[in-house]
Amino acid sequence: MKKKFLIVIDESEELEKAIYFAAKRAIHTDGKLSLLYIVDPAVNAQWSRIENLIEQEATSCLLYTSPSP
């Protein structure tokens, strides 16, 4: 079974060294690297507003294009 080395991607000064060390270990043990980066939900809040606008526009277009009885 191949070993997996998990690297948590952050903004620390040690990140570059951690990647280097884990990559070297993975090479010598025939292992694999797994990278983990956590995205702050607040960063994506702007996209949810855009999604809401798209949904509103789609709904209003459906209302205008629906045939009247």
C-alpha positions, -999 to 999 in steps of 0.1 A, spaced: 0 0 0 14 34 -10 18 60 17 0 93 14 15 125 27 -10 152 36 1 188 32 -22 215 46 -19 246 24 -18 277 44 0 310 44 27 300 69 64 305 63 70 267 67 47 258 37 75 256 11 97 235 34 67 212 42 60 206 5 97 199 -2 100 175 27 68 156 19 77 154 -18 111 139 -10 95 114 14 69 105 -12 96 99 -38 117 77 -15 88 56 -3 69 55 -36 41 74 -20 17 101 -30 11 137 -19 -23 150 -10 -29 187 -7 -56 203 14 -67 239 11 -96 252 31 -116 280 15 -132 305 38 -170 306 31 -170 344 34 -149 346 3 -176 328 -17 -204 351 -3 -200 374 -33 -208 345 -57 -240 336 -39 -253 371 -45 -245 367 -82 -262 333 -82 -293 349 -67 -294 375 -94 -291 349 -121 -320 330 -106 -341 361 -103 -334 370 -140 -342 335 -151 -375 336 -132 -385 369 -146 -376 358 -181 -399 327 -176 -427 350 -165 -423 372 -196 -421 343 -220 -450 323 -206 -480 324 -229 -510 341 -214 -542 320 -211 
